[in-house]
Amino acid sequence: MLHTTLCDLLGIQAPIIQAGMSRRTSASLTTAVSNAGGLGSLGGWERSPDEMAKELSKIRELTDKPFAVNYVVPDINEESFKLTLEARPAVISFALGDPGEHVKRAHDIGSLVMHQVTTVQQAYQAAERGVDIIIAQGGEAGGIGGAVAAFPLIPQVVDAVGVIPVVAAGGIVDGRGLAAALLLGAVGVNLGTRFLATLEAPIDDDWKRAIVEGGSELSVKMDGWAHAKVTEEYQTSLRVLRTDFIDRWNQQADDGSEEATLRGEFKPDIVGRLVPVAGESAGLIKDILPAADIVRNMAAEAEKVLKVAGQYLK
Ligand SMILES: Cc1cc2nc3c(=O)[nH]c(=O)nc-3n(C[C@H](O)[C@H](O)[C@H](O)COP(=O)(O)O)c2cc1C
C-alpha cells in the first residue's frame, strides 16, 4: 500500500492534494477528493465572504474528512479568512507571499499550515515562519508560478528545509509523476491542472476541452502579466494555453488594442475562454474524469511504478 508521512500528518489515505485554485474550486470538487482519500482544497482567492460561508457549510454536509482552505497572501479577504478560522479546516494553505502572522492564526485554531514556494529562498522563509508543510511548485505548473522547473527545484527544497515535509507541484497528473516526486524526496503531490479537467470542477466546458486537447507545447507564459498585489519577491508569471488572444497579448501589443489596455492589469474575468489557465501537464490529460477516479487511479499506478522501480536493483 502506498503510504507516506503526509498521510499520517493529514489523516488521509493517498498523498494527493487537489490544489486551491480560487473560484475554480468548489465544495463539490473539494469533497470529491477528500472523500476519495486525498486532500481536497477550497480556494479562498476572489471568493466573497457570503460565498465562502456557503461553500464551507456545504463541505461540512458532504464530508467529515480533512480538507484545506487556500489563500494567496497578498489578497486575503479578512472576513472570509475569519470564517475559515471558525470552520477549523485540517489545513490552511498559502501561496504568493510571506505567510507571516497568518501561520500563528491558523495554528491557534488547530489547523496545519501548508505554504507553496517557487524558490529555495522562499522555502527558507516559510521554514522560519513555522509552516508545517512546504509545497515546491515547478515552473511548468498551471496558474501563477515561478521559473525553476520541478525536477531541479524539489530536491533543492527538500535539502533546504530538513525535517519539514515537502510536497511536489507542477506537471504531475498520474502515478508516474507521483512516484517520481517521492523519489525526489517529496512526501506527496499537489495537482491543479489535472483537477480542472474533472466533472466537478466549476469551470466552462470549453476550458476543460482546451486542456484535454492541448499539448504541452501549447502551455505558455503570458508575457508582461502582473498582479498589482503580488510583491516583487513573489512576482511570477501566469501559465496558460495558447489562444489567439494570448498570441496577440504576447506580441507586445502597443497599438491601443484590447490586449494593450489589459496588459499589466490582470482582470480575473478574462480567465477561461480567452485565457485558459493550464500547465504543461495538459499534454498528459486525455479525459474529463470524476475527481475521485483521479485520486484512486493515481495512487494505484504509483504503487505499481514503485514496485517496478525496485527491479532496477540487482
Ligand atoms: C486555474 C488555476 C488557479 C490556481 N490558483 C491558485 C490559487 O489561488 N492558490 C494557489 O496556492 N495556487 C493556485 N494555483 C497553482 C496550484 O496550487 C498548483 O501549484 C499548480 O496547479 C500545480 O501545477 P499543475 O497545474 O501542473 O498541476 C492555480 C492553478 C491553476 C491551474
PDBQT file of the ligand as one rigid body, heavy atoms in Angstrom, charges set to zero:
ROOT
HETATM    1  C1  LIG A 401      -6.546  27.718 -12.678  1.00  0.00    +0.000 C 
HETATM    2  C2  LIG A 401      -5.522  27.663 -11.590  1.00  0.00    +0.000 A 
HETATM    3  C3  LIG A 401      -5.681  28.510 -10.495  1.00  0.00    +0.000 A 
HETATM    4  C4  LIG A 401      -4.757  28.459  -9.442  1.00  0.00    +0.000 A 
HETATM    5  N1  LIG A 401      -4.976  29.248  -8.347  1.00  0.00    +0.000 NA
HETATM    6  C5  LIG A 401      -4.199  29.071  -7.246  1.00  0.00    +0.000 A 
HETATM    7  C6  LIG A 401      -4.533  29.741  -6.026  1.00  0.00    +0.000 A 
HETATM    8  O1  LIG A 401      -5.498  30.504  -5.927  1.00  0.00    +0.000 OA
HETATM    9  N2  LIG A 401      -3.738  29.486  -4.941  1.00  0.00    +0.000 N 
HETATM   10  C7  LIG A 401      -2.656  28.636  -5.002  1.00  0.00    +0.000 A 
HETATM   11  O2  LIG A 401      -1.998  28.422  -3.968  1.00  0.00    +0.000 OA
HETATM   12  N3  LIG A 401      -2.321  28.012  -6.149  1.00  0.00    +0.000 NA
HETATM   13  C8  LIG A 401      -3.071  28.192  -7.268  1.00  0.00    +0.000 A 
HETATM   14  N4  LIG A 401      -2.747  27.522  -8.428  1.00  0.00    +0.000 N 
HETATM   15  C9  LIG A 401      -1.497  26.713  -8.501  1.00  0.00    +0.000 C 
HETATM   16  C10 LIG A 401      -1.657  25.331  -7.862  1.00  0.00    +0.000 C 
HETATM   17  O3  LIG A 401      -1.608  25.466  -6.460  1.00  0.00    +0.000 OA
HETATM   18  C11 LIG A 401      -0.567  24.333  -8.262  1.00  0.00    +0.000 C 
HETATM   19  O4  LIG A 401       0.692  24.764  -7.826  1.00  0.00    +0.000 OA
HETATM   20  C12 LIG A 401      -0.439  24.049  -9.733  1.00  0.00    +0.000 C 
HETATM   21  O5  LIG A 401      -1.688  23.938 -10.360  1.00  0.00    +0.000 OA
HETATM   22  C13 LIG A 401       0.369  22.750  -9.921  1.00  0.00    +0.000 C 
HETATM   23  O6  LIG A 401       0.712  22.541 -11.257  1.00  0.00    +0.000 OA
HETATM   24  P1  LIG A 401      -0.215  21.719 -12.287  1.00  0.00    +0.000 P 
HETATM   25  O7  LIG A 401      -1.239  22.695 -12.734  1.00  0.00    +0.000 OA
HETATM   26  O8  LIG A 401       0.745  21.311 -13.348  1.00  0.00    +0.000 OA
HETATM   27  O9  LIG A 401      -0.805  20.561 -11.542  1.00  0.00    +0.000 OA
HETATM   28  C14 LIG A 401      -3.643  27.572  -9.500  1.00  0.00    +0.000 A 
HETATM   29  C15 LIG A 401      -3.507  26.729 -10.616  1.00  0.00    +0.000 A 
HETATM   30  C16 LIG A 401      -4.424  26.765 -11.647  1.00  0.00    +0.000 A 
HETATM   31  C17 LIG A 401      -4.237  25.827 -12.806  1.00  0.00    +0.000 C 
ENDROOT
TORSDOF 0
